[in-house]
């Protein structure tokens, strides 16, 4: 993300256009969370930062890979401390930690309570991981917590029998869930089999409780979208920038530190492709092309996920000539939600 000029003139202009204190009081009295979501490269981080400055608050990351330490350039982590804005739930674990949605949810809800509501600050949740957003805001399921002993046993069996064998096993146990995931998604295959062996119930049965989409908080969802051509151009620029900033060296350092086979690196775009480069399976030009292609596919998947949620208020970023006009429209939406629709 390019440097942002957060001069007081622009922020004060936004505040002068809006009754900031009344708006903050209303949001706080309702225990509201503002959620900025949408596909990658649509401008979520920049938009969330300006909202945080407007409301004098901090941010919570809803990016499944920004939780991992050392995975910085490829996950597009931002240092917002220079703007006096803190981000929670980044750099919370090492790449070899198996971070479940339930663990993430528990940490996030604790942060919302202690760092925001108890301090009279408005939580702003920003990111492209729809599952993480739902984990925080909704009671998704009551599947059992991870059984690390059982999980290690399954991993050992996979090493002996191969992942394809276990994917076929999952298809027999729970064809509905197996159809939703990749045959190469070792983490989710292990989790689904683990839950079945512990409970005798299909993982999809727990997931099917999600359909009502009822939030445990008062949530205002802001979805950022962009013209597909523009979004893909943004992705091209971002990937090239990551390479120039040292992504190849970052991945090499993680490999040298013993993290090559960790789920986080094997699943994260930008890392898994460069691992293939270091293994000699791809040349660097093809690895970069793969990163761009896989990021485009990710953007399409994210857009499909979020489009299914009727609570999201969509804004097309291309329709605004600058970020401050975009944020002002978001503030209009938030004002309408808290002063009119909730009355």
Secondary structure, DSSP 8 states (H G I E B T S, - for coil): -------HHHHHHHHHHTTHHHHHHHHHHTTEEEEEEESTTSSHHHHHHHHHHHHT--EEE--TTTTBTT--TTTT---GGGGT--EESSS-B-TTS---HHHHHHHHHHHIIIIIGGGT--EEEE-S-HHHHHHHHB---------HHHHHHHHHHHHHH-HHHHHHHHHHH-HHHHTTS-TT-HHHHHHHHHHHHHHSS-HHHHHGGGGG--BSSEEEEEEEE--HHHHHHHHHHHHHHHHHHTHHHHHHHHHHTT-TTSHHHHHSTTTHHHHHHHTTSS-HHHHHHHHHHHHHHHHHHHHHHHHT-TTEEEEEGGG-SSHHHHHHHHHHHHHHIIIIIT-
